[in-house]
Amino acid sequence: MKMNLSMKRIFYSLFALLLALVGGVAAYGYYLGDAQTAQAKQSASLTDAGEQIVRGAYLARAGNCMGCHTVRGGDAYAGGRLIQSDFGNFVSPNITSDVKHGIGSWSADDFWGALHNGKSKDGSLLYPAFPFTNYTHITRVDSDAMFAYFKTVTAVDRENEAHSLRFPYNQRALLAFWRALYFRPALYREDTQQSVAWNRGAYLVNGLAHCSACHSSRNALGANGGSQDLSGGELSMVNWYAPSLVSKDEAGVAHWQPAQLQALLKTGVSQDAVVSGPMAEVVSGSLQYLSSTDIAAMSTYLQARPQAKVVAADMLDRAIQRPDAVQTVGKEQMLRIMQQGESLYKTHCADCHGANGSGVDAVYPALKGNQAVQMHSVTNPLRIILSGGFGPVTQGNPRPYGMPPFGPVLNDGEVAVVLTYIRNAWGNQASAVTSPEVNRYRTAPLD
């Protein structure tokens, strides 16, 4: 039987499609095989089990795994720490070598599946409270080293607790739709146009150290702009703000002296700045243990990032989150605020931060020219004024200087006035702070 022209066209089209599919599968198989071969060669480079475990312990520190998987004062990596979110409360799991409740029955492939694909041993989808969107960039050799280390962690017989999430976020099956929108597994690919230090820094910042998990805003479904988005974000449930690392108007570090940035990352204190809040925990539990080479690499990458301004839409979004702070203040009222604020500052602040806001190098941070007190978000300075705080205890800064809480001493109006003064004295320029806003942070939970 002869085929007519239409049938021939259909036949050839189907044949071409079949070839394309076969070619695609073959190409994928070749790529996968090539990638697996490369990973196998990489894994083979760590032939000494002891060396692999030591490296894994170092990487676990770099990823700050203990920070989430350990209850304060509890057994290391035994889980149970509450992670608050807008969707409810997550509870970190036990990742000790315990067979029943931990990962003692897991294989290296299971562990890799969690880090790279965001899936548990049984194939269930993990919630992105676990930052697999960053960890997916970790290499297989590093994943295997971390797993080798976790197999040596003392087993703790501690049963895992269930998450307490609101409907519909407690429906794990819906994560498939979230992943389709916001997640693609991807290994880190070196940029051959950049230096070895830049690439190492990018690997750490965007992957293992998962900096964007805090330093980026999230949408209504909890997704951020990606592992390289370091544009700043509110940690609403713990009432802290992780400032933008790529904006000179916030904590953009491009203009810093490299030694100062490295000191801040390594010790928690530099000539002009001190970390506090969640970042203090990161420095104390993770960054201080990194090698000077890795700290320098992170600094190199962060300082090379293109700087961005806070765009109008972003400013509007943040203003909506804190409408009390965007009320305009007339010139006469502002003058009275500045006079009252100066008096309060001299009484409560000048002894440490200086009459002209210059501070004391590596002891009390300067307030003059300090973007941390001039950012649109006043979350962090209000938290520190009301509750006080210390920088992290580190090997490089074993006895950090602290700030006492002024919440019991100053009322809401006085806190608003003195912070408004600080934000506008000595050449600083920022919006006024209001009493209702102070009260919101006074009554908010601290952790």
C-alpha positions as CSV (number, residue, x, y, z in Angstrom):
1,M,0.0,0.0,0.0
2,K,1.4,3.4,-1.0
3,M,1.3,6.3,1.5
4,N,-0.1,9.6,0.3
5,L,1.8,12.8,0.9
6,S,0.0,13.6,4.1
7,M,0.7,10.2,5.6
8,K,4.4,10.5,4.6
9,R,4.7,13.9,6.3
10,I,3.1,12.4,9.5
11,F,5.4,9.4,9.4
12,Y,8.6,11.5,8.9
13,S,7.5,13.9,11.6
14,L,7.0,11.0,14.1
15,F,10.3,9.5,13.0
16,A,12.1,12.8,13.5
17,L,10.5,13.1,16.9
18,L,11.5,9.6,17.9
19,L,15.1,10.3,16.8
20,A,15.1,13.5,18.9
21,L,13.8,11.7,21.9
22,V,16.4,8.9,21.6
23,G,19.1,11.5,21.0
24,G,18.0,13.4,24.0
25,V,17.9,10.4,26.3
26,A,21.3,9.3,25.0
27,A,22.8,12.8,25.5
28,Y,21.3,12.9,29.0
29,G,22.8,9.4,29.7
30,Y,26.1,10.6,28.4
31,Y,26.0,13.7,30.5
32,L,24.8,11.9,33.6
33,G,27.5,9.2,33.1
34,D,30.1,11.9,32.6
35,A,28.9,13.8,35.7
36,Q,28.9,10.6,37.7
37,T,32.3,9.7,36.5
38,A,33.6,13.2,37.5
39,Q,32.0,12.9,40.9
40,A,33.4,9.4,41.4
41,K,36.9,10.7,40.5
42,Q,36.4,13.6,42.9
43,S,35.2,11.2,45.7
44,A,38.2,9.0,45.1
45,S,40.5,11.9,45.9
46,L,39.6,11.5,49.5
47,T,40.8,8.0,50.0
48,D,41.7,8.3,53.7
49,A,38.6,7.8,55.9
50,G,40.1,10.0,58.6
51,E,40.8,12.8,56.3
52,Q,37.2,12.6,54.9
53,I,35.7,12.8,58.4
54,V,37.8,15.8,59.3
55,R,36.8,17.5,56.1
56,G,33.2,16.6,56.8
57,A,33.3,18.1,60.2
58,Y,34.7,21.3,58.8
59,L,32.0,21.5,56.1
60,A,29.3,20.9,58.7
61,R,30.6,23.9,60.6
62,A,30.6,25.9,57.4
63,G,27.0,25.0,56.8
64,N,26.1,25.8,60.4
65,C,24.2,22.5,60.6
66,M,24.4,22.6,64.4
67,G,22.7,26.0,64.5
68,C,19.4,24.6,63.5
69,H,19.7,20.9,64.5
70,T,20.6,21.5,68.1
71,V,18.4,22.8,70.9
72,R,20.2,25.3,73.1
73,G,21.8,23.4,75.8
74,G,20.9,20.0,74.2
75,D,22.7,17.2,72.5
76,A,24.6,18.1,69.4
77,Y,22.6,17.5,66.2
78,A,19.7,15.8,68.0
79,G,17.1,18.2,66.6
80,G,14.1,19.7,68.2
81,R,14.9,23.3,67.6
82,L,11.9,25.4,66.8
83,I,12.1,27.4,63.5
84,Q,9.3,29.9,63.4
85,S,7.8,31.1,60.1
86,D,4.8,32.8,58.7
87,F,3.4,29.4,57.8
88,G,3.7,27.9,61.3
89,N,6.5,26.3,63.3
90,F,9.0,23.8,61.9
91,V,10.9,21.5,64.2
92,S,14.4,20.5,63.1
93,P,15.0,16.7,62.9
94,N,17.5,14.5,64.6
95,I,20.6,14.0,62.3
96,T,22.8,12.1,64.7
97,S,23.9,8.5,63.9
98,D,20.9,7.1,65.8
99,V,19.3,4.4,63.6
100,K,15.7,4.8,64.8
101,H,15.3,8.5,64.9
102,G,18.4,10.0,63.3
103,I,20.2,9.2,60.0
104,G,22.0,6.1,61.2
105,S,20.2,4.0,58.6
106,W,20.8,6.4,55.8
107,S,23.3,5.8,52.9
108,A,25.5,8.4,51.3
109,D,23.0,8.4,48.4
110,D,20.2,9.2,50.8
111,F,22.1,12.1,52.3
112,W,23.0,13.4,48.9
113,G,19.4,13.2,47.9
114,A,18.4,15.4,50.9
115,L,21.1,18.1,50.1
116,H,20.9,18.0,46.3
117,N,17.3,17.1,45.6
118,G,15.5,18.2,48.8
119,K,14.1,14.7,49.4
120,S,14.2,12.5,52.5
121,K,15.3,8.8,52.5
122,D,11.8,7.6,51.9
123,G,11.4,10.0,49.0
124,S,9.1,12.5,50.8
125,L,9.6,16.1,49.8
126,L,11.4,18.3,52.3
127,Y,10.1,21.7,53.3
128,P,12.3,24.6,52.2
129,A,12.8,25.6,55.8
130,F,15.7,23.2,55.2
131,P,17.8,25.3,52.7
132,F,18.2,22.6,50.0
133,T,17.7,25.4,47.4
134,N,21.2,26.5,48.5
135,Y,22.6,23.1,49.4
136,T,21.8,21.7,45.9
137,H,25.0,23.5,44.8
138,I,27.2,21.4,47.1
139,T,29.4,18.9,45.3
140,R,29.0,15.2,45.8
141,V,32.5,14.9,47.3
142,D,31.6,17.4,50.0
143,S,28.3,15.7,50.6
144,D,30.0,12.4,51.1
145,A,32.5,14.0,53.5
146,M,29.7,15.5,55.5
147,F,27.9,12.2,55.6
148,A,31.1,10.4,56.8
149,Y,31.3,12.9,59.6
150,F,27.7,12.6,60.7
151,K,28.1,8.8,60.9
152,T,30.6,9.5,63.7
153,V,28.3,11.8,65.6
154,T,27.2,10.2,68.9
155,A,23.7,8.6,68.5
156,V,21.0,10.3,70.5
157,D,17.7,8.5,71.0
158,R,15.5,11.5,70.6
159,E,12.3,11.1,68.7
160,N,11.5,13.7,66.0
161,E,8.6,16.1,66.6
162,A,6.0,16.9,64.0
163,H,5.9,20.3,62.4
164,S,3.0,22.6,63.5
165,L,1.9,24.2,60.2
166,R,-1.4,25.9,59.3
167,F,-3.6,24.6,56.5
168,P,-2.8,24.2,53.6
169,Y,0.9,24.4,54.3
170,N,0.7,21.2,56.3
171,Q,-0.2,19.3,53.1
172,R,3.2,18.1,52.1
173,A,2.0,16.9,48.7
174,L,1.6,20.6,47.7
175,L,5.4,20.9,47.8
176,A,5.4,19.4,44.4
177,F,3.8,22.6,43.0
178,W,6.2,24.8,45.0
179,R,9.2,22.9,43.6
180,A,7.9,23.1,40.1
181,L,7.8,26.9,40.5
182,Y,10.9,27.6,42.5
183,F,13.4,24.7,42.5
184,R,15.8,23.1,40.1
185,P,18.6,20.8,41.3
186,A,21.9,22.3,40.1
187,L,25.6,21.7,41.0
188,Y,27.9,24.7,41.3
189,R,29.6,25.5,38.0
190,E,32.9,27.5,38.3
191,D,33.1,30.7,36.4
192,T,36.3,30.4,34.4
193,Q,36.4,34.2,34.0
194,Q,36.9,34.7,37.7
195,S,39.7,33.8,40.2
196,V,40.0,30.7,42.3
197,A,39.2,32.8,45.4
198,W,36.1,34.3,43.8
199,N,34.8,30.9,42.8
200,R,35.5,29.4,46.3
201,G,33.7,32.4,47.8
202,A,30.7,32.0,45.5
203,Y,30.5,28.3,46.3
204,L,30.5,29.0,50.1
205,V,28.2,32.1,50.1
206,N,25.6,30.8,47.6
207,G,25.7,27.1,48.6
208,L,27.0,25.7,51.9
209,A,26.8,28.9,54.0
210,H,23.3,29.6,52.5
211,C,23.6,33.3,53.1
212,S,20.5,34.1,50.9
213,A,18.3,32.1,53.3
214,C,18.3,35.2,55.5
215,H,19.7,38.0,53.4
216,S,16.9,38.0,50.8
217,S,13.2,38.7,50.9
218,R,10.6,36.0,50.4
219,N,7.3,36.0,48.6
220,A,3.9,34.9,49.9
221,L,4.9,31.2,49.4
222,G,8.2,31.5,51.1
223,A,10.5,31.5,48.0
224,N,13.3,34.0,47.7
225,G,15.0,35.4,44.7
226,G,17.5,32.5,44.4
227,S,20.8,31.6,46.1
228,Q,22.5,34.7,44.7
229,D,19.9,37.1,45.9
230,L,21.5,39.0,48.8
231,S,19.2,42.1,48.7
232,G,18.1,41.9,52.3
233,G,15.0,40.5,54.1
234,E,12.9,40.8,57.2
235,L,13.1,37.8,59.6
236,S,9.6,38.7,60.7
237,M,9.0,35.9,63.2
238,V,12.1,36.6,65.2
239,N,12.0,40.4,64.6
240,W,15.4,40.9,63.0
241,Y,16.4,42.3,59.6
242,A,19.1,40.7,57.5
243,P,20.4,43.7,55.5
244,S,21.2,43.8,51.9
245,L,24.8,42.8,51.2
246,V,24.7,44.4,47.7
247,S,23.4,47.9,48.5
248,K,25.5,50.7,49.8
249,D,22.4,52.0,51.5
250,E,22.4,49.0,53.8
251,A,25.2,46.6,54.4
252,G,26.8,46.7,51.0
253,V,30.4,45.7,51.6
254,A,32.0,46.6,48.2
255,H,33.6,49.7,49.7
256,W,35.0,48.1,52.8
257,Q,38.6,47.4,53.4
258,P,39.0,43.6,52.9
259,A,40.7,43.1,56.2
260,Q,37.8,44.8,58.0
261,L,35.2,42.6,56.3
262,Q,37.2,39.5,57.0
263,A,37.6,40.5,60.7
264,L,33.8,40.9,60.9
265,L,33.1,37.5,59.4
266,K,35.8,35.7,61.5
267,T,35.4,37.4,64.9
268,G,32.1,39.3,64.8
269,V,33.7,42.7,65.3
270,S,35.7,45.0,63.0
271,Q,36.9,48.6,63.4
272,D,33.5,50.1,62.6
273,A,30.9,47.3,63.1
274,V,29.7,44.5,65.4
275,V,27.3,41.7,64.4
276,S,24.3,41.0,66.6
277,G,21.2,38.8,66.7
278,P,21.0,35.8,64.4
279,M,24.2,36.8,62.6
280,A,26.1,36.7,65.9
281,E,25.0,33.0,66.2
282,V,26.3,32.4,62.7
283,V,29.7,33.8,63.5
284,S,29.9,32.1,66.9
285,G,28.8,28.7,65.7
286,S,30.1,28.6,62.1
287,L,32.2,31.4,60.5
288,Q,34.8,31.7,63.3
289,Y,35.9,28.1,62.6
290,L,36.5,28.6,58.9
291,S,40.0,28.9,57.6
292,S,41.4,32.4,56.8
293,T,41.6,31.3,53.2
294,D,37.9,30.6,53.1
295,I,37.0,33.8,54.9
296,A,39.1,35.7,52.4
297,A,37.4,33.9,49.5
298,M,33.9,34.8,50.9
299,S,35.1,38.4,51.3
300,T,36.4,38.5,47.7
301,Y,33.1,37.2,46.3
302,L,30.9,39.5,48.4
303,Q,33.0,42.6,47.5
304,A,32.9,41.8,43.8
305,R,29.1,41.6,43.7
306,P,27.5,44.4,41.6
307,Q,26.0,47.0,43.9
308,A,22.3,47.8,43.7
309,K,20.1,50.5,45.1
310,V,16.9,49.9,46.9
311,V,14.4,50.3,44.1
312,A,11.2,52.3,44.6
313,A,9.0,49.2,44.5
314,D,11.1,47.6,47.2
315,M,10.9,50.7,49.4
316,L,7.1,50.7,49.0
317,D,6.9,47.1,50.0
318,R,8.9,47.7,53.1
319,A,6.9,50.9,53.9
320,I,3.7,48.9,53.8
321,Q,5.2,46.5,56.4
322,R,5.9,49.5,58.7
323,P,3.4,52.3,57.9
324,D,3.9,54.1,61.2
325,A,7.5,55.0,60.2
326,V,6.7,56.8,57.0
327,Q,4.6,59.5,58.4
328,T,6.1,62.9,57.5
329,V,7.4,65.1,60.2
330,G,7.2,68.9,59.9
331,K,10.4,71.0,60.3
332,E,9.4,72.5,63.7
333,Q,8.5,69.1,65.1
334,M,11.7,67.6,63.8
335,L,13.7,70.4,65.4
336,R,12.1,69.6,68.8
337,I,12.7,65.9,68.3
338,M,16.4,66.5,67.5
339,Q,16.8,68.7,70.6
340,Q,15.1,66.2,72.9
341,G,17.1,63.3,71.2
342,E,20.4,65.1,71.7
343,S,19.7,65.5,75.4
344,L,18.8,61.8,75.8
345,Y,21.8,60.7,73.7
346,K,24.2,62.7,75.9
347,T,22.7,61.1,79.0
348,H,22.5,57.5,77.8
349,C,24.7,56.9,74.8
350,A,27.6,59.4,74.5
351,D,29.8,57.8,77.1
352,C,30.3,54.8,74.8
353,H,29.5,56.0,71.3
354,G,31.1,59.4,71.7
355,A,29.5,62.9,71.7
356,N,30.0,63.1,67.9
357,G,28.9,59.5,67.3
358,S,32.5,58.4,66.4
359,G,32.5,55.3,68.7
360,V,35.6,53.4,69.8
361,D,37.4,51.3,67.2
362,A,36.6,47.5,67.6
363,V,34.8,48.2,70.9
364,Y,31.7,50.4,70.4
365,P,30.6,50.9,66.8
366,A,30.5,54.4,65.3
367,L,27.0,55.7,64.8
368,K,28.1,58.6,62.5
369,G,27.8,57.4,58.9
370,N,26.6,54.0,60.1
371,Q,24.2,52.5,57.5
372,A,22.9,50.0,60.1
373,V,21.1,52.8,61.9
374,Q,20.0,54.7,58.7
375,M,18.4,51.8,56.8
376,H,14.7,52.0,56.0
377,S,14.1,49.1,58.3
378,V,14.6,50.1,62.0
379,T,14.1,46.6,63.3
380,N,17.7,46.0,64.4
381,P,18.5,49.3,66.1
382,L,15.2,49.1,68.0
383,R,15.8,45.5,69.1
384,I,19.3,46.5,70.4
385,I,18.1,49.7,72.1
386,L,15.2,47.9,73.8
387,S,16.9,44.6,74.7
388,G,20.6,45.3,74.6
389,G,23.0,42.6,73.4
390,F,26.5,41.4,72.9
391,G,28.5,40.5,69.9
392,P,29.5,36.8,69.5
393,V,32.1,35.2,71.7
394,T,34.8,34.1,69.4
395,Q,38.5,33.1,69.5
396,G,39.4,36.5,68.0
397,N,37.0,38.4,70.4
398,P,36.7,36.3,73.6
399,R,35.3,39.1,75.7
400,P,32.9,41.1,73.6
401,Y,31.7,44.4,74.8
402,G,27.9,44.6,75.2
403,M,25.1,47.1,75.3
404,P,22.7,47.2,78.2
405,P,19.0,47.2,77.6
406,F,17.3,50.6,77.6
407,G,13.8,49.2,77.4
408,P,13.3,49.4,81.2
409,V,14.8,52.9,81.3
410,L,13.2,54.7,78.3
411,N,9.6,54.8,77.4
412,D,8.4,54.4,73.8
413,G,8.4,58.1,73.0
414,E,12.0,58.5,74.3
415,V,13.3,55.5,72.4
416,A,11.6,57.0,69.2
417,V,13.2,60.4,69.8
418,V,16.7,59.2,70.5
419,L,16.8,56.8,67.6
420,T,15.4,59.5,65.3
421,Y,18.2,61.8,66.5
422,I,20.9,59.1,65.9
423,R,19.4,58.6,62.4
424,N,19.7,62.3,61.5
425,A,22.7,63.6,63.5
426,W,26.3,64.1,62.3
427,G,25.3,64.0,58.7
428,N,23.1,60.9,58.9
429,Q,19.8,61.1,57.1
430,A,16.8,58.9,57.6
431,S,13.1,58.9,58.4
432,A,11.7,59.6,61.8
433,V,10.7,56.7,64.2
434,T,7.4,56.8,66.0
435,S,6.2,55.7,69.4
436,P,3.7,53.1,68.0
437,E,6.5,51.4,66.1
438,V,8.7,51.2,69.1
439,N,5.8,49.6,71.1
440,R,5.4,47.0,68.4
441,Y,9.0,45.8,68.9
442,R,8.8,46.2,72.7
443,T,5.9,43.7,72.9
444,A,7.2,41.4,70.2
445,P,8.8,38.1,71.1
446,L,12.6,38.2,71.2
447,D,13.2,34.8,69.6
